[in-house]
Amino acid sequence: MASLIFDNVTVAYPIYNAHAQSLRNQLVRIGTGGRIGKGAGAVVTVTALDRVSFTLRSGDAVGLTGHNGAGKSTLLRTMAGIYSATAGKVIRTGSVATVFELGAGMDPELSGYENIMRMLLLMGNSKAQARANVPDIEDFSELGDFLALPVRTYSSGMTMRLMFAVATSVRPDILLIDEMFGTGDASFQKKAEARMHDWIAGTDIFVFASHDQGLVKRLCNRLFRLDHGAIHEEDIQAL
């Protein structure tokens, strides 16, 4: 049984030599949405997550909403173990697969096929398991001969198709997705949503960050709203 527990988790990071550069300070505020404080000397500290606590158990499908820079991407990366907590504890049980920003985890110089193997092995599959999943990824991604070409030749929609097909070709205990449904044509978005419904029915924990409230309501049974690093659980039926 998968679980994901955040116990008073704070994620903060320093930005050096920022206090004397008003333009950089303004860009930090716009780009992160986190709470900005002054540290010692020339250090400015951005608190991206501020004492966040929650528990996710098997059967939870969580939608993350909030303004740009509210902390959604930081929260997902902390859930995945990419970012470490500055304070508090993250307790994670189960395997994790992620679909984050375009190209994350890919080597653009490698072919689609080579990246498929690379990503599946990074997800903990054996070589035999990875090879067994290739036909499903070929079929779902609909990339055809492009899979033999370097990923740097792909459009953004093609890259997302490949990432999504890989992440959902196996059944990890925890699937984390960051704003992927806005990429690609309408037919692929419908196909991806149908695959998500099927995947959620057979998995443990699903977390999806999106500005599309209708899609969040269709896919999820819990709703977390982030605001400048703080998290509030709301009634998803109120969307």
TIKEKE-185823 format. One record per residue (C-alpha): residue number from 0; residue in one letter; x, y, z. Coordinates in Angstrom, 3 decimals. Layout:
<romars>
<romar pos="NUM" code="A" X="X" Y="Y" Z="Z"/>
...
</romars>
This chain:
<romars>
<romar pos="0" code="M" X="0.000" Y="0.000" Z="0.000"/>
<romar pos="1" code="A" X="1.448" Y="3.342" Z="-1.055"/>
<romar pos="2" code="S" X="1.505" Y="6.406" Z="1.160"/>
<romar pos="3" code="L" X="2.947" Y="9.903" Z="1.040"/>
<romar pos="4" code="I" X="3.202" Y="11.939" Z="4.230"/>
<romar pos="5" code="F" X="4.378" Y="15.531" Z="4.605"/>
<romar pos="6" code="D" X="5.007" Y="16.537" Z="8.202"/>
<romar pos="7" code="N" X="5.589" Y="20.295" Z="8.585"/>
<romar pos="8" code="V" X="7.691" Y="20.387" Z="5.411"/>
<romar pos="9" code="T" X="9.482" Y="23.583" Z="4.453"/>
<romar pos="10" code="V" X="11.502" Y="24.001" Z="1.272"/>
<romar pos="11" code="A" X="13.614" Y="27.163" Z="1.148"/>
<romar pos="12" code="Y" X="16.647" Y="28.146" Z="-0.859"/>
<romar pos="13" code="P" X="19.040" Y="31.099" Z="-0.816"/>
<romar pos="14" code="I" X="19.633" Y="33.594" Z="-3.608"/>
<romar pos="15" code="Y" X="22.991" Y="35.288" Z="-3.189"/>
<romar pos="16" code="N" X="23.767" Y="38.931" Z="-3.973"/>
<romar pos="17" code="A" X="20.100" Y="39.634" Z="-4.654"/>
<romar pos="18" code="H" X="19.419" Y="42.368" Z="-2.069"/>
<romar pos="19" code="A" X="21.328" Y="44.992" Z="-3.996"/>
<romar pos="20" code="Q" X="19.743" Y="44.125" Z="-7.331"/>
<romar pos="21" code="S" X="16.177" Y="45.365" Z="-7.362"/>
<romar pos="22" code="L" X="15.493" Y="43.889" Z="-10.803"/>
<romar pos="23" code="R" X="16.556" Y="40.431" Z="-9.672"/>
<romar pos="24" code="N" X="14.394" Y="40.750" Z="-6.552"/>
<romar pos="25" code="Q" X="11.395" Y="41.598" Z="-8.704"/>
<romar pos="26" code="L" X="12.072" Y="38.670" Z="-11.044"/>
<romar pos="27" code="V" X="12.321" Y="36.337" Z="-8.064"/>
<romar pos="28" code="R" X="8.946" Y="37.505" Z="-6.800"/>
<romar pos="29" code="I" X="7.338" Y="37.050" Z="-10.202"/>
<romar pos="30" code="G" X="9.003" Y="33.718" Z="-10.954"/>
<romar pos="31" code="T" X="8.604" Y="31.891" Z="-7.676"/>
<romar pos="32" code="G" X="5.599" Y="33.268" Z="-5.851"/>
<romar pos="33" code="G" X="7.327" Y="32.094" Z="-2.692"/>
<romar pos="34" code="R" X="7.747" Y="34.105" Z="0.470"/>
<romar pos="35" code="I" X="10.955" Y="36.149" Z="0.340"/>
<romar pos="36" code="G" X="12.960" Y="36.935" Z="3.458"/>
<romar pos="37" code="K" X="16.339" Y="38.457" Z="4.151"/>
<romar pos="38" code="G" X="19.137" Y="36.333" Z="5.503"/>
<romar pos="39" code="A" X="22.605" Y="37.303" Z="6.638"/>
<romar pos="40" code="G" X="24.762" Y="39.462" Z="4.393"/>
<romar pos="41" code="A" X="23.794" Y="39.410" Z="0.745"/>
<romar pos="42" code="V" X="21.519" Y="36.387" Z="0.975"/>
<romar pos="43" code="V" X="17.810" Y="36.478" Z="0.147"/>
<romar pos="44" code="T" X="15.833" Y="33.363" Z="1.099"/>
<romar pos="45" code="V" X="12.854" Y="32.163" Z="-0.926"/>
<romar pos="46" code="T" X="10.463" Y="29.887" Z="0.979"/>
<romar pos="47" code="A" X="8.778" Y="27.845" Z="-1.738"/>
<romar pos="48" code="L" X="6.877" Y="25.567" Z="0.683"/>
<romar pos="49" code="D" X="6.011" Y="26.762" Z="4.167"/>
<romar pos="50" code="R" X="5.293" Y="24.149" Z="6.882"/>
<romar pos="51" code="V" X="3.170" Y="21.943" Z="4.634"/>
<romar pos="52" code="S" X="1.449" Y="18.912" Z="6.182"/>
<romar pos="53" code="F" X="-0.858" Y="16.283" Z="4.653"/>
<romar pos="54" code="T" X="-1.241" Y="12.517" Z="4.261"/>
<romar pos="55" code="L" X="-2.004" Y="10.691" Z="1.015"/>
<romar pos="56" code="R" X="-3.120" Y="7.066" Z="1.046"/>
<romar pos="57" code="S" X="-4.103" Y="4.490" Z="-1.553"/>
<romar pos="58" code="G" X="-7.113" Y="5.674" Z="-3.520"/>
<romar pos="59" code="D" X="-6.257" Y="9.369" Z="-3.317"/>
<romar pos="60" code="A" X="-6.335" Y="11.288" Z="-6.605"/>
<romar pos="61" code="V" X="-5.252" Y="14.824" Z="-5.769"/>
<romar pos="62" code="G" X="-5.598" Y="17.942" Z="-7.886"/>
<romar pos="63" code="L" X="-3.156" Y="20.792" Z="-7.227"/>
<romar pos="64" code="T" X="-4.312" Y="24.284" Z="-8.169"/>
<romar pos="65" code="G" X="-3.007" Y="27.797" Z="-7.566"/>
<romar pos="66" code="H" X="-1.566" Y="30.800" Z="-9.347"/>
<romar pos="67" code="N" X="1.662" Y="30.608" Z="-11.317"/>
<romar pos="68" code="G" X="4.496" Y="30.368" Z="-8.821"/>
<romar pos="69" code="A" X="2.230" Y="29.219" Z="-5.986"/>
<romar pos="70" code="G" X="4.490" Y="26.231" Z="-5.283"/>
<romar pos="71" code="K" X="2.804" Y="23.434" Z="-7.271"/>
<romar pos="72" code="S" X="5.929" Y="22.349" Z="-9.147"/>
<romar pos="73" code="T" X="8.074" Y="22.570" Z="-6.009"/>
<romar pos="74" code="L" X="5.549" Y="20.433" Z="-4.135"/>
<romar pos="75" code="L" X="5.527" Y="17.784" Z="-6.870"/>
<romar pos="76" code="R" X="9.322" Y="17.655" Z="-6.975"/>
<romar pos="77" code="T" X="9.477" Y="17.334" Z="-3.205"/>
<romar pos="78" code="M" X="6.924" Y="14.520" Z="-3.376"/>
<romar pos="79" code="A" X="9.134" Y="12.773" Z="-5.943"/>
<romar pos="80" code="G" X="12.309" Y="13.217" Z="-3.873"/>
<romar pos="81" code="I" X="13.942" Y="15.533" Z="-6.412"/>
<romar pos="82" code="Y" X="13.946" Y="18.382" Z="-3.876"/>
<romar pos="83" code="S" X="14.830" Y="17.834" Z="-0.231"/>
<romar pos="84" code="A" X="12.971" Y="19.411" Z="2.660"/>
<romar pos="85" code="T" X="14.789" Y="22.207" Z="4.471"/>
<romar pos="86" code="A" X="12.750" Y="21.350" Z="7.577"/>
<romar pos="87" code="G" X="10.162" Y="18.731" Z="8.447"/>
<romar pos="88" code="K" X="9.828" Y="15.177" Z="7.135"/>
<romar pos="89" code="V" X="8.672" Y="13.505" Z="3.936"/>
<romar pos="90" code="I" X="7.730" Y="9.836" Z="4.329"/>
<romar pos="91" code="R" X="7.208" Y="8.056" Z="1.016"/>
<romar pos="92" code="T" X="6.157" Y="4.423" Z="0.528"/>
<romar pos="93" code="G" X="5.932" Y="2.994" Z="-2.986"/>
<romar pos="94" code="S" X="7.427" Y="3.502" Z="-6.429"/>
<romar pos="95" code="V" X="7.107" Y="6.888" Z="-8.168"/>
<romar pos="96" code="A" X="6.745" Y="7.939" Z="-11.813"/>
<romar pos="97" code="T" X="6.654" Y="11.566" Z="-12.944"/>
<romar pos="98" code="V" X="5.644" Y="13.651" Z="-15.950"/>
<romar pos="99" code="F" X="7.119" Y="17.108" Z="-15.406"/>
<romar pos="100" code="E" X="8.327" Y="19.874" Z="-17.726"/>
<romar pos="101" code="L" X="9.175" Y="19.106" Z="-21.324"/>
<romar pos="102" code="G" X="12.362" Y="17.112" Z="-21.682"/>
<romar pos="103" code="A" X="12.824" Y="16.369" Z="-17.984"/>
<romar pos="104" code="G" X="14.885" Y="13.199" Z="-17.640"/>
<romar pos="105" code="M" X="15.532" Y="12.979" Z="-21.368"/>
<romar pos="106" code="D" X="18.782" Y="13.279" Z="-23.271"/>
<romar pos="107" code="P" X="17.941" Y="15.307" Z="-26.398"/>
<romar pos="108" code="E" X="20.851" Y="13.772" Z="-28.310"/>
<romar pos="109" code="L" X="19.507" Y="10.248" Z="-27.837"/>
<romar pos="110" code="S" X="16.762" Y="8.766" Z="-29.984"/>
<romar pos="111" code="G" X="13.220" Y="8.249" Z="-28.774"/>
<romar pos="112" code="Y" X="13.897" Y="4.528" Z="-28.374"/>
<romar pos="113" code="E" X="17.068" Y="5.166" Z="-26.382"/>
<romar pos="114" code="N" X="15.233" Y="7.618" Z="-24.142"/>
<romar pos="115" code="I" X="12.442" Y="5.114" Z="-23.580"/>
<romar pos="116" code="M" X="14.954" Y="2.594" Z="-22.225"/>
<romar pos="117" code="R" X="16.768" Y="5.293" Z="-20.237"/>
<romar pos="118" code="M" X="13.602" Y="6.528" Z="-18.520"/>
<romar pos="119" code="L" X="12.202" Y="3.075" Z="-17.823"/>
<romar pos="120" code="L" X="15.487" Y="1.971" Z="-16.244"/>
<romar pos="121" code="L" X="15.533" Y="5.141" Z="-14.115"/>
<romar pos="122" code="M" X="12.010" Y="4.220" Z="-12.970"/>
<romar pos="123" code="G" X="13.384" Y="0.927" Z="-11.632"/>
<romar pos="124" code="N" X="12.495" Y="-1.457" Z="-14.450"/>
<romar pos="125" code="S" X="14.846" Y="-4.249" Z="-15.425"/>
<romar pos="126" code="K" X="16.083" Y="-4.290" Z="-19.033"/>
<romar pos="127" code="A" X="13.683" Y="-7.126" Z="-19.795"/>
<romar pos="128" code="Q" X="10.740" Y="-5.228" Z="-18.292"/>
<romar pos="129" code="A" X="11.709" Y="-2.082" Z="-20.176"/>
<romar pos="130" code="R" X="11.922" Y="-3.915" Z="-23.505"/>
<romar pos="131" code="A" X="8.524" Y="-5.507" Z="-22.860"/>
<romar pos="132" code="N" X="6.957" Y="-2.052" Z="-22.458"/>
<romar pos="133" code="V" X="8.312" Y="-0.629" Z="-25.720"/>
<romar pos="134" code="P" X="5.451" Y="-1.846" Z="-27.982"/>
<romar pos="135" code="D" X="2.828" Y="-0.188" Z="-25.770"/>
<romar pos="136" code="I" X="4.806" Y="3.074" Z="-25.785"/>
<romar pos="137" code="E" X="5.189" Y="2.908" Z="-29.578"/>
<romar pos="138" code="D" X="1.460" Y="2.411" Z="-29.999"/>
<romar pos="139" code="F" X="0.288" Y="5.059" Z="-27.550"/>
<romar pos="140" code="S" X="2.739" Y="7.793" Z="-28.520"/>
<romar pos="141" code="E" X="1.934" Y="7.412" Z="-32.249"/>
<romar pos="142" code="L" X="5.419" Y="8.734" Z="-33.048"/>
<romar pos="143" code="G" X="6.227" Y="6.012" Z="-35.572"/>
<romar pos="144" code="D" X="9.575" Y="6.454" Z="-37.309"/>
<romar pos="145" code="F" X="10.352" Y="9.533" Z="-35.234"/>
<romar pos="146" code="L" X="11.248" Y="7.202" Z="-32.346"/>
<romar pos="147" code="A" X="14.465" Y="6.393" Z="-34.217"/>
<romar pos="148" code="L" X="15.417" Y="10.094" Z="-34.383"/>
<romar pos="149" code="P" X="17.060" Y="12.278" Z="-31.694"/>
<romar pos="150" code="V" X="14.547" Y="13.828" Z="-29.293"/>
<romar pos="151" code="R" X="15.998" Y="17.284" Z="-30.075"/>
<romar pos="152" code="T" X="14.211" Y="17.026" Z="-33.432"/>
<romar pos="153" code="Y" X="10.795" Y="16.652" Z="-31.740"/>
<romar pos="154" code="S" X="8.175" Y="19.335" Z="-31.317"/>
<romar pos="155" code="S" X="6.973" Y="20.103" Z="-27.770"/>
<romar pos="156" code="G" X="3.834" Y="18.040" Z="-28.396"/>
<romar pos="157" code="M" X="5.836" Y="15.046" Z="-29.578"/>
<romar pos="158" code="T" X="8.118" Y="15.254" Z="-26.563"/>
<romar pos="159" code="M" X="5.146" Y="15.290" Z="-24.200"/>
<romar pos="160" code="R" X="3.549" Y="12.345" Z="-25.994"/>
<romar pos="161" code="L" X="6.712" Y="10.327" Z="-25.420"/>
<romar pos="162" code="M" X="7.070" Y="11.349" Z="-21.771"/>
<romar pos="163" code="F" X="3.426" Y="10.597" Z="-21.029"/>
<romar pos="164" code="A" X="3.513" Y="7.257" Z="-22.838"/>
<romar pos="165" code="V" X="6.587" Y="6.156" Z="-20.868"/>
<romar pos="166" code="A" X="5.268" Y="7.287" Z="-17.469"/>
<romar pos="167" code="T" X="1.942" Y="5.516" Z="-17.937"/>
<romar pos="168" code="S" X="3.300" Y="2.343" Z="-19.558"/>
<romar pos="169" code="V" X="4.000" Y="0.895" Z="-16.123"/>
<romar pos="170" code="R" X="1.982" Y="0.973" Z="-12.923"/>
<romar pos="171" code="P" X="3.986" Y="2.817" Z="-10.281"/>
<romar pos="172" code="D" X="2.392" Y="3.225" Z="-6.868"/>
<romar pos="173" code="I" X="2.511" Y="7.026" Z="-7.133"/>
<romar pos="174" code="L" X="2.107" Y="9.036" Z="-10.360"/>
<romar pos="175" code="L" X="2.897" Y="12.785" Z="-10.346"/>
<romar pos="176" code="I" X="1.948" Y="14.950" Z="-13.351"/>
<romar pos="177" code="D" X="2.636" Y="18.655" Z="-13.839"/>
<romar pos="178" code="E" X="0.475" Y="20.525" Z="-16.378"/>
<romar pos="179" code="M" X="0.827" Y="18.198" Z="-19.335"/>
<romar pos="180" code="F" X="-2.640" Y="18.253" Z="-20.833"/>
<romar pos="181" code="G" X="-2.224" Y="21.695" Z="-22.367"/>
<romar pos="182" code="T" X="0.327" Y="20.287" Z="-24.807"/>
<romar pos="183" code="G" X="-0.567" Y="18.428" Z="-27.955"/>
<romar pos="184" code="D" X="-3.631" Y="18.302" Z="-30.161"/>
<romar pos="185" code="A" X="-7.195" Y="17.759" Z="-28.957"/>
<romar pos="186" code="S" X="-7.288" Y="14.096" Z="-29.985"/>
<romar pos="187" code="F" X="-4.175" Y="13.304" Z="-27.935"/>
<romar pos="188" code="Q" X="-5.557" Y="15.170" Z="-24.917"/>
<romar pos="189" code="K" X="-8.738" Y="13.063" Z="-25.042"/>
<romar pos="190" code="K" X="-6.667" Y="9.903" Z="-25.431"/>
<romar pos="191" code="A" X="-4.441" Y="10.904" Z="-22.504"/>
<romar pos="192" code="E" X="-7.427" Y="11.685" Z="-20.284"/>
<romar pos="193" code="A" X="-8.984" Y="8.294" Z="-21.066"/>
<romar pos="194" code="R" X="-5.677" Y="6.602" Z="-20.184"/>
<romar pos="195" code="M" X="-5.576" Y="8.566" Z="-16.924"/>
<romar pos="196" code="H" X="-9.041" Y="7.332" Z="-15.924"/>
<romar pos="197" code="D" X="-7.941" Y="3.760" Z="-16.597"/>
<romar pos="198" code="W" X="-4.640" Y="4.278" Z="-14.773"/>
<romar pos="199" code="I" X="-6.249" Y="5.860" Z="-11.691"/>
<romar pos="200" code="A" X="-8.679" Y="2.944" Z="-11.417"/>
<romar pos="201" code="G" X="-5.771" Y="0.541" Z="-10.955"/>
<romar pos="202" code="T" X="-3.236" Y="2.534" Z="-8.980"/>
<romar pos="203" code="D" X="-2.650" Y="3.864" Z="-5.481"/>
<romar pos="204" code="I" X="-1.895" Y="7.620" Z="-5.491"/>
<romar pos="205" code="F" X="-2.279" Y="10.140" Z="-8.315"/>
<romar pos="206" code="V" X="-1.291" Y="13.831" Z="-8.045"/>
<romar pos="207" code="F" X="-2.022" Y="16.250" Z="-10.879"/>
<romar pos="208" code="A" X="-1.151" Y="19.956" Z="-11.035"/>
<romar pos="209" code="S" X="-3.296" Y="21.915" Z="-13.476"/>
<romar pos="210" code="H" X="-5.071" Y="25.200" Z="-14.130"/>
<romar pos="211" code="D" X="-7.881" Y="23.264" Z="-15.853"/>
<romar pos="212" code="Q" X="-10.438" Y="23.008" Z="-13.052"/>
<romar pos="213" code="G" X="-12.836" Y="20.884" Z="-15.105"/>
<romar pos="214" code="L" X="-10.150" Y="18.294" Z="-15.782"/>
<romar pos="215" code="V" X="-9.069" Y="18.282" Z="-12.138"/>
<romar pos="216" code="K" X="-12.666" Y="17.654" Z="-11.079"/>
<romar pos="217" code="R" X="-13.040" Y="14.796" Z="-13.564"/>
<romar pos="218" code="L" X="-9.795" Y="13.066" Z="-12.587"/>
<romar pos="219" code="C" X="-9.419" Y="13.762" Z="-8.863"/>
<romar pos="220" code="N" X="-11.227" Y="13.157" Z="-5.568"/>
<romar pos="221" code="R" X="-9.247" Y="15.647" Z="-3.426"/>
<romar pos="222" code="L" X="-8.223" Y="19.252" Z="-4.051"/>
<romar pos="223" code="F" X="-5.198" Y="21.120" Z="-2.683"/>
<romar pos="224" code="R" X="-4.913" Y="24.840" Z="-3.374"/>
<romar pos="225" code="L" X="-1.459" Y="26.404" Z="-3.002"/>
<romar pos="226" code="D" X="-0.867" Y="30.073" Z="-2.270"/>
<romar pos="227" code="H" X="2.665" Y="31.426" Z="-1.828"/>
<romar pos="228" code="G" X="3.954" Y="28.146" Z="-0.425"/>
<romar pos="229" code="A" X="1.007" Y="27.439" Z="1.903"/>
<romar pos="230" code="I" X="-1.464" Y="24.634" Z="1.211"/>
<romar pos="231" code="H" X="-5.198" Y="24.450" Z="1.853"/>
<romar pos="232" code="E" X="-7.451" Y="21.473" Z="1.189"/>
<romar pos="233" code="E" X="-10.795" Y="22.435" Z="-0.344"/>
<romar pos="234" code="D" X="-13.982" Y="20.661" Z="-1.392"/>
<romar pos="235" code="I" X="-13.373" Y="19.451" Z="-4.939"/>
<romar pos="236" code="Q" X="-17.118" Y="19.423" Z="-5.629"/>
<romar pos="237" code="A" X="-17.079" Y="23.218" Z="-5.213"/>
<romar pos="238" code="L" X="-15.001" Y="23.618" Z="-8.396"/>
</romars>
